[in-house]
């Protein structure tokens, strides 16, 4: 069942669950138990914080450029292919994934880094669902956009996962 905005019905809830689980595991591993942060001693803090800074800056650029599309009063009546959408089809989801990656790397929490894998699978699932909705809504225009724009990594061209 599709909601009125074309988003997966469980997308928002799933994202909140991902954030909550990640935050608890990351904080517990990083600040309390140190179950999997043993590599932090081998990777200089300046490198780890640098990776976090780059990830968060990229995430902020993606969010600021793309958020206008999903927060407007009305959804666009055309395929948006400008701003961050020129480079990737899911800039807001990519921003979240970058934030997760940067955070996990900042403390070298291998448990948190491992959690990024199922989080990415979830984001890919809801992104694929939303792509089907957009293809049904915009037809050939969306298929053309999809063929020339990477799903996740700019420059990789058409990367469409099946499933969802």
Number of C-alpha atoms within 10 A of each C-alpha: 7 12 9 8 12 16 18 21 15 12 17 12 11 16 17 12 13 19 15 12 14 22 16 12 17 26 16 15 20 22 11 9 11 17 14 17 20 13 13 17 10 8 14 12 14 10 12 18 16 15 18 22 16 14 22 20 15 15 22 17 16 22 18 13 16 20 13 11 13 12 9 9 8 9 12 10 8 11 17 15 15 11 14 20 21 15 20 27 25 23 25 22 21 22 21 22 20 21 21 26 22 23 24 27 24 22 27 26 25 21 18 27 19 13 19 19 13 11 21 17 12 17 22 22 18 23 23 20 20 20 22 17 17 18 17 12 15 14 13 11 13 19 17 13 18 20 13 17 24 21 26 21 16 14 12 13 16 19 16 16 11 9 9 16
